[in-house]
């Protein structure tokens, strides 16, 4: 065999995805879906919660934002938690936190403090799983085949939002809002069992020239300071944070806006396209397709940065319209917003291993990205609610709050320009 043929064979072997990697991806998907179901269960029943607990818009926004507190608190320590306990145990701790937090919230019939505390505990699960899953994907999937599974995994965010938007309002009307919390606790329990049964680390023959998996036996730990000194990682974090701030703000408040000012319904009694949850869910439905599609394009074209910048710019332009659109322009906006924004999360996450200076620093890189992600998720809904309270909660206040999202996107675009990635 010639040297060229030998090199080609070695390269093919190193980039071949093990079959069991897709089973692992399913386990990670279910665990992450349980987190996103818990995250997004508030917006579809926000009106009910405002009425039951006598909340103003700032408090309602905080009910979404408090979920993300432990996300950015745990983002950096999550790398060490991964190293100390391993990927599987960290994943189980994450999903276990979701079960406990959702169950506590379901018991908060009249206690606002207990409801907030339950959301806080749920956020531990989200904070851990959003670092664990991308790292596990980097362990199982070779570098040049990674953006597609990352994009598939990222659709769990969209699915979680869609399911809650479609199902939660009817559940709350029929069985009180606590039924939504019990349902997410039950799904989290199912995800816990599946993750425990299906997830494992790759065997020797399934490994490639990839990052060493986090384990308690690794002798030389990666340098936290070295990993965090990487400017590109922080630019990814800022870009990811701005994206999440805007998307979380929009997805948290659009259902409320449609019900209050566009005469939409919380159920299907006025038809599919007058169901506030269904129309809002079009954002995530579109992103389910554009996310993996954008990841696949960035894999094939080897142009990560372009596949971040172009969607980011287009998403920014759409923010002139969400609270001024009427009629069929409303679902059209939702679809376009989802299509152009969908590729951002998977491509940004796929860029982390590529800008990390060594495989051992990928876990720290994912943690840095998670800092921005969770700070954005924390600020977005609360900021939007605070603007509404400040400006009087009218339709003009919603439009103004929407316009405030535009400069935030510009910051994300500028940060993207400084990422040193292909």
QUILIN-V855332 format. One line per field, one symbol per residue. ss: DSSP state (A for helix, B for strand, O for the rest). phi: phi as a letter, one per 40 degrees, with the letter a starting at -180 (. if undefined). psi: psi as a letter, one per 30 degrees, with the letter a starting at -180 (. if undefined). A space follows every 50 residues. Layout:
ss=???
phi=???
psi=???
This chain:
ss=OOAAAAAAAAAAAAAOOOOAAAAAAAAAAAAAAAAAAAAAOOAAAAAAAA AAAOOOAAAAAAAAAAAAAAAAAAAAAAAAAAAAAAAAAAAAAAAAAAAA AAAAAAOOOOOAAAAAAAAAAAAAAAAAAAAAAAAAAAAAOOAAAAAAAA AAAAAAAAAAAAAAAAAAAAAAAAAOOAAAAAAAAAAAAAAAAAAAAAOO OOOAAAOOOOOOOOOOOOOOOOOAAAAAOOAAAAAAAAAAAAAAAAAAAA AAAAAAAAAAAOOOBOOOOOOAAABAAAAAAAAAAAAAAAAAAAAAAAAA AOOOOAAAAAAAAAAAAAOOOOOOOOOAAAAAAAAAAAAAAAAAAAAAAA AAAAAOOOAAAAAAAAAAAAAAAAAAAAAAAAAAAAAAAAAOOOAAAAAA AAAAAAAAAAAAAAAAAOOOOO
phi=.cccccccccccccbcccdcdcccdcccccccccccccccccdcbccccd ccbfccccccccccccdcdcccccdccdcccdccbgcccccccccccccc ccccccccdbcccccccccccdccccccccccccccccccbcdcbccccc cccccccccdccccccbddcccccbgcccccccccccccccdcccccbca cccdcccbcbccccacbccbccccccccccccccccccccccccdccccc ccbcdcccccbbfcbcbccchdcbcdccccccdccccccccccccccccc cfbccccbccccccccccccbdbbcbfcccccddccdccccdcccccccc cdcccccadcccdcccccccdcdccccccdccccccccccchgccccccc ccccccccccdccccdccccac
psi=kleeeeeeeeeeefgkkkefefeeeeeeeeeeeeeeeeegfeefgeeeee eeghkleeeeefeeefefefefefeefeeeeeeefleeeeeeeeeeeeee eeeeefgiefjeeeeeeeeeeefeeeeeffeeeeeeefefkleggeeeee eeeffeeeeeeeeeeeeeeeeeeeglffeeeeeeeeeeeeeeeeeeeekl lklefflailkkkklffkejkljeeeeffjeeeeeeeeeeeeeeeeeeee fefeeeeeeefghllfagfgleggjeeeeeffeeeefeefdeeeeeeeee fhieeefeeeeeeeeeefgffegfklbffeeeeeeeeeeffefeeeeeef fefffkflefgeeeeeeeefeeeeeeeeedeeeeeeeeeegggaeeeeee eeeffefeeeeeeeeefgkil.
